[in-house]
Amino acid sequence: MSIRLTVLSVMEEVAAEQEKKLAPLSDGSVLAESGLDSLCFAIIVARLEDRLGVDPFTMSDEIYFPVTLADFVALYENVAAA
């Protein structure tokens, strides 16, 4: 499964588990408007670390918070490619 599909799958899983209504997602979707809260994103990051073996938020000295879904996926793709 590609990183993008893994990210989308985990987001959908967490939304369902946390009983959140996930907005339709596209590359330009703003994460803050996705229907997920900060707890959901913490769970998503933890699950992605388990599934992908990387946590881009701890692997870099530079602090960067993605704004869109495309930014979030690219963050994982860039770390996985390094």
Helices and strands as residue ranges (DSSP letters): H 3-17, G 31-33, H 38-52, H 69-81
